Amino acid sequence: MNRAEATGSILDARADALVAAYGRAGYARVTPAVLQPAEAFLDLSGEDIRARMYLTTDAAGNDFCLRPDFTIPVAQAYLASPVSGTPQGFSYLGPVFRDRGDGAGEILQAGVESFGRSDIAAADAEMLTLGIEATAHFGLPTPDIHIGDVGLFAALIEALDLAPAWKRRLKKDFNRKSNLTQDLDRLTLGVSNGGADYQGVLAALAGSDPKAAHALVTDLLSIAGITTVGGRSVGEIADRFLEQSALGASAALPKATRALIENFLAIAGQPDDCLAQLRKLAGGAGIALSPALDLLETRIGFLAARGIDVGRVAFASAFGRGMDYYSGFVFELHDPAGRNPSPRNPSASMSGPLVAGGRYDGMLQRLGAKQTIPAVGFSAWIERLAACGARR
């Protein structure tokens, strides 16, 4: 066995020990197949992951991919099991596959997914605690902790007097800040973002019956021989086209409303201080955010009860993650020292979170569940964790 193989063997053993601990904590280990149907990942993951997936097609024309993450296949396995709908926890360990340019396309991850728990704030705090246990397992007991809450921004946007299409767009672009800024620019100026080539079609569709308009656009695309574009079906392309019509028909956003959104996104610091600022902002604007803010306050309390020094936690109302399916609490744990060399390839460097995750309550219903099932989890990048431990 050469040095690289020995390093890998030790690394895998430490990762196995971590997941075994999760098993003892009640998170049963599962191993989803490496080759997965691509549809769910293309629909739910978001543009960042879609652009980096390894895709293939079988002889029948079905699209498959090397799994780019574990969350979706673990959720699908849970839904297909006899315990679907009941509180259950699962853990996993194995490679995920993403095109990272100069970096390795195979990434070893461990993680936990929790389904069906109604004690939302307590489950969120447990995920963060288990994530910190992962960094401690590899020699980093005090990582930098960054948290946010996608649900807070969604609640703010829902409370504003905006067209439904704009509400959907703003919430969707929360994780893409350059897109969000462009959205706000268009709204403030009252400018349509439809292209000149189809501006007349968009104008004709504006205000028409949604079902009839969707059927018309779908028929036109089919006649043109268009089946998929960038992983999107004809129906999804039609939805996007019709959304352009609705966005272009919207009135301009008052500058005071834009300022409210930007002031909300600027709040960052210790969680308790941010909570006070958010309550003041909502009260001053007459915006009803109490349920979302109460959940944040309860979550902070559970974090403290689990022994996490809340004063060391960095909260930001603008903090989100690249996956479109996140709907609430999100977090990342980082190495305070920054970038880390790969233990298997010392010449390579790896930046990014050591552990990251969050809440995705809407995903299981989109995967076929008959009702909303609470869900929260996280993934740990094993090689990054090992590199941190090696430096200490």
C-alpha positions in Angstrom: 0.0 0.0 0.0 1.5 3.4 -1.0 1.2 6.6 1.0 -1.9 7.9 -0.8 -3.7 4.6 -0.3 -2.8 4.5 3.4 -4.0 8.1 3.8 -7.3 7.2 2.1 -7.8 4.1 4.2 -7.3 6.1 7.4 -9.7 8.8 6.1 -12.4 6.3 5.2 -12.1 4.6 8.7 -12.6 8.0 10.4 -15.6 8.7 8.2 -17.0 5.3 9.0 -16.6 6.0 12.7 -18.5 9.3 12.4 -21.4 7.7 10.6 -21.5 4.9 13.1 -21.9 7.5 15.8 -24.9 8.9 13.9 -26.3 5.4 13.7 -26.1 5.1 17.5 -27.9 8.4 17.8 -30.8 7.0 15.9 -30.0 7.8 12.3 -30.1 4.5 10.4 -27.5 4.2 7.7 -28.6 4.1 4.1 -26.8 3.7 0.8 -28.6 5.1 -2.3 -27.5 3.9 -5.7 -24.7 5.9 -7.4 -26.6 6.1 -10.7 -29.9 8.0 -10.3 -32.7 9.1 -12.5 -31.8 12.7 -13.3 -35.3 14.3 -13.3 -35.6 15.1 -9.6 -32.1 16.6 -9.5 -32.8 18.8 -12.6 -36.1 19.9 -11.1 -35.1 20.6 -7.5 -31.4 21.2 -7.1 -31.0 24.6 -8.6 -28.9 26.0 -11.4 -25.6 25.7 -9.6 -25.9 21.9 -9.2 -27.6 21.4 -12.6 -24.6 22.9 -14.4 -22.2 20.5 -12.7 -24.0 17.2 -13.0 -22.6 14.2 -14.8 -25.5 13.1 -17.1 -26.0 10.1 -19.3 -28.9 8.6 -21.3 -29.9 4.9 -21.5 -31.0 3.1 -24.7 -34.6 4.0 -24.1 -33.8 7.7 -23.9 -34.1 8.1 -20.1 -31.8 10.6 -18.4 -29.6 9.4 -15.5 -26.9 11.1 -13.5 -24.1 10.2 -11.1 -25.7 11.3 -7.8 -24.6 14.9 -7.1 -25.9 14.8 -3.6 -27.6 12.5 -1.1 -30.5 14.5 0.1 -32.9 13.8 -2.9 -32.3 10.0 -3.1 -32.5 9.6 0.7 -35.8 11.5 0.6 -37.1 9.3 -2.2 -36.2 6.2 -0.4 -38.0 7.4 2.8 -41.1 8.2 0.8 -41.1 4.7 -0.8 -40.7 3.0 2.6 -43.5 1.8 5.0 -42.4 4.4 7.5 -43.1 7.4 5.2 -44.9 10.2 7.0 -43.5 9.2 10.4 -40.5 10.8 12.2 -37.4 9.0 10.9 -33.7 9.8 10.7 -31.1 8.5 8.3 -27.3 8.8 7.8 -25.0 8.1 4.9 -21.5 8.0 3.7 -20.2 7.8 0.1 -19.1 9.7 -2.9 -21.1 12.4 -4.7 -20.1 13.5 -8.2 -19.9 17.1 -9.5 -17.9 18.8 -12.2 -15.7 21.2 -10.2 -13.4 22.3 -13.1 -9.8 21.8 -11.8 -11.0 20.0 -8.7 -11.8 16.3 -8.3 -15.2 15.3 -9.6 -15.7 12.7 -6.9 -16.3 14.0 -3.4 -16.6 11.9 -0.2 -19.6 13.1 1.9 -21.2 12.0 5.1 -24.4 13.4 6.5 -27.8 13.1 8.2 -31.4 13.7 7.0 -34.3 14.0 9.4 -38.0 13.6 8.2 -41.3 14.1 9.8 -40.4 15.9 13.1 -43.0 18.6 14.1 -40.6 20.2 16.6 -39.1 22.3 13.9 -36.7 24.6 16.0 -35.5 21.7 18.1 -34.7 19.6 15.0 -32.9 22.5 13.4 -30.7 22.9 16.5 -30.0 19.2 16.6 -28.7 19.3 13.0 -26.3 22.1 13.8 -25.2 20.3 16.9 -24.5 17.1 14.9 -22.7 19.1 12.3 -20.4 20.6 15.0 -19.8 17.0 16.3 -18.5 16.2 12.8 -16.0 18.9 12.8 -15.0 18.0 16.4 -14.6 14.4 15.3 -11.9 15.6 12.9 -10.2 17.9 15.4 -12.0 21.2 15.0 -14.3 21.7 18.0 -14.9 25.4 17.4 -15.6 26.0 13.7 -16.9 29.3 12.4 -20.7 29.0 12.4 -22.9 30.9 9.8 -26.7 30.7 9.9 -29.6 32.2 8.1 -33.3 31.6 7.4 -34.7 31.4 3.9 -38.2 31.4 5.4 -37.7 34.9 6.8 -37.1 36.4 3.3 -40.0 34.4 1.9 -42.3 35.7 4.7 -41.2 39.3 4.0 -41.9 39.0 0.2 -45.3 37.4 0.8 -46.2 40.3 3.1 -45.5 42.9 0.3 -48.0 44.2 -2.3 -46.4 42.5 -5.3 -47.7 40.5 -8.3 -47.5 36.8 -7.6 -45.0 36.3 -10.4 -42.7 38.8 -8.9 -43.0 37.1 -5.5 -42.0 33.8 -7.0 -39.1 35.4 -8.8 -37.7 37.2 -5.8 -37.9 34.2 -3.6 -36.3 32.0 -6.2 -33.4 34.4 -6.8 -32.7 34.8 -3.0 -29.6 32.6 -3.4 -28.4 34.4 -6.6 -27.7 37.9 -5.3 -26.8 39.4 -8.7 -30.1 38.1 -10.1 -31.9 39.5 -7.1 -30.4 42.9 -7.6 -31.4 42.9 -11.3 -34.9 41.9 -10.2 -35.1 44.9 -7.9 -33.8 47.2 -10.6 -36.5 46.0 -13.0 -39.2 46.3 -10.4 -38.1 49.8 -9.3 -38.0 51.1 -12.9 -41.1 49.2 -14.0 -39.2 47.7 -16.9 -40.1 44.4 -18.6 -37.4 41.9 -18.9 -38.9 40.2 -21.9 -36.7 40.2 -25.0 -37.6 42.4 -28.0 -38.0 39.3 -30.2 -41.1 38.2 -28.4 -42.3 41.3 -26.7 -45.5 41.3 -28.8 -46.3 37.8 -27.8 -45.8 38.6 -24.1 -48.0 41.6 -24.4 -50.8 39.6 -26.0 -50.6 36.9 -23.3 -50.6 39.4 -20.4 -53.8 39.1 -18.5 -55.1 36.1 -20.4 -56.5 32.9 -18.9 -53.4 31.1 -17.4 -54.5 27.6 -18.5 -55.3 28.6 -22.0 -52.1 30.6 -22.3 -50.0 27.7 -21.0 -51.7 25.3 -23.5 -51.0 27.8 -26.4 -47.3 28.2 -25.5 -46.8 24.5 -25.0 -48.4 23.8 -28.4 -46.2 26.4 -30.1 -43.0 24.9 -28.6 -44.1 21.4 -29.6 -44.8 22.5 -33.2 -41.3 24.0 -33.2 -39.8 20.6 -32.3 -38.6 21.8 -28.9 -38.7 19.0 -26.2 -36.2 20.1 -23.6 -33.8 23.0 -23.0 -31.1 22.8 -20.3 -32.9 20.0 -18.6 -36.3 21.8 -18.6 -39.4 20.2 -20.1 -41.7 21.9 -22.6 -44.1 22.6 -19.7 -41.4 24.2 -17.6 -40.3 26.3 -20.6 -43.9 27.4 -21.0 -44.2 28.3 -17.3 -41.0 30.4 -17.6 -42.2 32.2 -20.7 -45.6 33.0 -19.2 -43.9 34.3 -16.1 -42.0 36.8 -18.3 -45.4 38.0 -19.4 -46.6 38.5 -15.9 -43.3 40.2 -14.8 -43.5 42.6 -17.7 -47.0 43.6 -16.9 -46.2 44.5 -13.3 -46.2 48.0 -12.0 -43.1 49.7 -10.7 -41.9 48.9 -7.2 -42.1 51.9 -4.8 -38.7 53.0 -3.7 -39.7 52.7 -0.1 -40.5 49.0 -0.6 -37.1 48.4 -2.3 -35.4 50.2 0.6 -37.3 47.9 3.0 -36.1 44.8 1.2 -32.5 46.0 1.1 -32.5 47.0 4.7 -33.8 43.6 5.6 -31.0 41.9 3.6 -28.3 44.2 5.3 -29.0 42.8 8.8 -26.1 40.7 10.1 -24.4 39.9 13.3 -25.1 38.0 16.5 -28.5 36.2 16.3 -30.1 38.0 19.3 -29.1 41.4 18.0 -30.3 40.6 14.5 -33.6 39.3 15.9 -34.2 42.7 17.6 -33.3 44.6 14.4 -35.7 42.4 12.4 -38.6 42.9 14.8 -38.0 46.7 14.7 -37.8 46.7 10.9 -41.1 44.7 10.6 -42.9 46.8 13.2 -41.8 50.1 11.6 -43.0 48.9 8.2 -46.2 47.4 9.5 -45.2 44.0 8.1 -46.5 40.8 9.9 -43.4 38.7 10.4 -44.1 37.5 13.9 -44.5 33.7 13.2 -41.2 33.6 11.3 -39.4 35.7 13.9 -40.8 33.7 16.7 -39.4 30.5 15.1 -36.0 32.2 14.8 -36.1 33.2 18.5 -37.1 29.6 19.5 -34.3 28.2 17.4 -31.8 30.5 19.1 -33.0 29.2 22.4 -32.6 25.6 21.4 -29.1 26.3 20.2 -28.1 27.8 23.5 -29.8 24.9 25.4 -27.5 22.5 23.4 -24.4 24.2 24.7 -23.7 26.3 21.5 -22.3 29.7 22.3 -24.8 31.8 20.4 -22.5 34.8 20.8 -20.1 33.1 18.4 -22.7 32.4 15.8 -22.8 34.7 12.7 -26.4 35.3 11.5 -27.2 37.1 8.2 -30.7 37.7 6.8 -29.1 37.5 3.3 -27.4 34.2 3.9 -28.6 31.3 1.8 -27.2 28.3 0.0 -27.1 27.2 -3.6 -29.8 24.5 -3.5 -33.2 25.8 -4.5 -35.0 23.3 -2.3 -34.1 25.0 1.0 -37.1 26.7 2.6 -36.0 27.7 6.2 -33.0 27.4 8.5 -29.7 27.1 6.7 -26.2 26.8 8.1 -22.5 26.4 7.2 -19.5 25.5 9.3 -16.1 26.8 8.2 -12.5 26.4 9.1 -11.4 29.6 10.8 -8.0 29.3 9.1 -9.6 29.4 5.6 -8.4 27.3 2.7 -7.2 23.7 3.2 -5.0 21.4 1.2 -6.4 18.1 0.1 -4.9 15.2 2.1 -5.0 12.9 -0.9 -3.6 15.6 -3.2 -1.5 18.2 -1.3 -1.0 20.3 -4.4 -4.7 20.9 -4.6 -6.7 23.3 -2.4 -10.3 23.2 -1.3 -12.3 26.2 -0.2 -15.9 26.2 1.0 -17.8 24.9 4.0 -16.8 21.9 6.0 -20.4 21.1 6.9 -23.5 22.6 5.4 -27.3 22.0 5.4 -30.7 23.3 6.3 -34.4 22.8 6.2 -36.3 21.8 3.0 -39.9 21.2 4.1 -41.4 21.6 0.6 -39.2 19.0 -1.2 -41.0 15.8 -0.2 -44.4 17.0 -1.5 -42.7 17.9 -4.8 -41.3 14.3 -4.9 -44.8 12.9 -4.5 -45.8 13.1 -0.8 -49.5 13.9 -0.4 -48.8 16.6 2.2 -46.0 18.7 3.5 -43.4 16.6 5.5 -40.9 18.6 7.6 -37.3 17.8 6.6 -33.9 19.0 7.6 -30.4 17.7 7.2 -26.7 18.4 6.4 -23.7 17.1 4.5 -20.1 17.0 5.7 -17.1 17.2 3.2 -14.9 14.5 4.6 -11.6 15.5 2.9 -12.0 19.1 3.9 -12.6 18.0 7.5 -9.6 15.7 7.5 -7.4 18.5 6.1 -8.4 20.8 9.0 -7.6 18.1 11.5 -4.2 17.5 9.9 -3.3 21.1 10.4 -3.9 21.0 14.2 
